[in-house]
Amino acid sequence: MIENPILSLSIIFILSFFSSRLAKKLKLPTITAYIVLGIIISPNILNLVSQSFLSMSDFFSDIVLGLIAFTLGESFSFNTLRRIGRSVTAISISASLTPWLLVTLVLWLLFKQPFFIALIFGAIASATAPAAVVTVIQEYKSKGEFTDTLLGIVALDDAWALIIFGLSLALAKSGLSEASRALDIAKDLLKAFIEIAGSFALGYAISFIFNKLSGFINTAKDRLIFILGFITLAIGLSIALKLSILLTCMSFGALLVNSNKENFQFFEALRDIDAPLYLIFFVLAGAHLNISLLGVALAATLGFIAARTAGKITGAFVGAKICQASKPIVDYMGLALIPQAGIALACALLAKHAIGGYWGERILTITIASTVFFELFGPWITKYSLQKAGDISQQS
């Protein structure tokens, strides 16, 4: 075991550099290489990451999820939404509700999980991995209607996922006790709605202050420092106020891009520094895999993976058909939504703390195992769907 966190960081950067080169030769997304590297250097195998560095994963996760959510806010430009808004809304709703319902029914009826536990799994299944999708899009410089629609769906998809999870967790917690059941449900539902509304309100307040003070910016360096300061402010206040980092930063980005046509420069500034943070995030995600967990609840894990995959593909197909989207969107959008990572793990951790005991551990175990699967194969599938849609070249 390496105890020096700085040495651990150097190992991660150097090995990530060479693993990304190898991934490009093998025509695999870089994110997949980072996760595999994390598994290899984890305490389970080579033990090259210090425990003190692993303990910092929550810090990196919060920062990266905030950056990703802010970046996704750019896809809510009114100009973009006017062009693809109808299809984005229809597909995102269908692609969130279908896996929620399908995973809930499969785990409840076929794998005999208690209904309220299956409901939590269904809610976790509705989320997509914005970090994985955005990373693949940026890596292969994907551009086009399919890409714009995908970014919008991912942003809305995770917004719906957080709402669905809040409602499902409220029902699940109330299902644990018969005492004052109706009152418990009402309180938990109200708390979920307050968190969602509060996150959007905080995003609006931060964007308002940001716009008022942005006149002091003179250089590109000023722009980068200024936007990082406000993104971390949004993240920190969200944590302090027990609000959603994702929804706060996403609303901040959406309001920013629509308040001034010059604000797109702030999104461009972040693209110069976000790669190392994404790298650390995904390597640490792989390093947290406990291989012994893979043998626990294997059947239910496979059932979750199969039902979620079917739910995403079916949901996106139905939504695209309803809104009469273009053929590439109808045929391939469901595949592009397969990745799942940070938001699913965050929801699983919340469920573990809220429910506790055996079922809390089981929810986290199955989510970790399935997340590793989706993050190993999901980015490659997203890349494939972008290629088939014609937004990146077949040779990339």
Sequence and secondary structure as in RCSB ss.txt:
>XXXX:A:sequence
MIENPILSLSIIFILSFFSSRLAKKLKLPTITAYIVLGIIISPNILNLVSQSFLSMSDFFSDIVLGLIAFTLGES
FSFNTLRRIGRSVTAISISASLTPWLLVTLVLWLLFKQPFFIALIFGAIASATAPAAVVTVIQEYKSKGEFTDTL
LGIVALDDAWALIIFGLSLALAKSGLSEASRALDIAKDLLKAFIEIAGSFALGYAISFIFNKLSGFINTAKDRLI
FILGFITLAIGLSIALKLSILLTCMSFGALLVNSNKENFQFFEALRDIDAPLYLIFFVLAGAHLNISLLGVALAA
TLGFIAARTAGKITGAFVGAKICQASKPIVDYMGLALIPQAGIALACALLAKHAIGGYWGERILTITIASTVFFE
LFGPWITKYSLQKAGDISQQS
>XXXX:A:secstr
    HHHHHHHHHHHHHHHHHHHHHTT  HHHHHHHHHHHHSTTTT  S HHHHTTHHHHHHHHHHHHHHHHHGG
G HHHHHHHHHHHHHHHHHHHHHHHHHHHHIIIIIS   HHHHHHHHHHHT   HHHHHHHHHHTT  SHHHHHH
HHHHHHHHHHHHHHHHHHHHHHHHHT  TTHHHHHHHHHHHHHHHHHHHHHHHHHHHHHHHHHGGG  SHHHHHH
HHHHHHHHHHHHHHHTT  HHHHHHHHHHHHHHH GGGHHHHHHHTTTHHHHHHHHHHHHHHT  GGGGGTTHHH
HHHHHHHHHHHHHHHHHHHHHHTT  HHHHHHHHHHT    HHHHHHHHHHHHHH HHHHHHHHHHHHHHHHHHH
HHHHHHHHHHHHHHTSS TT 
